């Protein structure tokens, strides 16, 4: 993942890193934060996707761990805060489809 990120930030001052799940440990998040800062990135954000089932539980997989129901809505950051993607404009929703999501916990921060 670090090589991919490095290629993206060479000429950019703001970096949005889309991760598919939360960091598993504080150390994992701290290592990634420090690595990004060491490359001269002044502003950056980690973006995640939070899913919701019809019972309004929040979770990161396709099925709710509390009730077993499938996701019916997905939230992520658009302009500074999390909003449901089904409320976005057509152009913003098209941009969401172009986002690449890093498999943070499958390969780890050093992928």
Protein Blocks (a to p, Z undefined) as FASTA:
>chain_A
ZZmmmmmmmmccbdcdddfbdcfbfklmmmmmmmmmmnopabdcddddddddfkopacfb
fbdfklopacfbdcddfehpacdfklpcfklmmmmmmpccddfklnommZZ
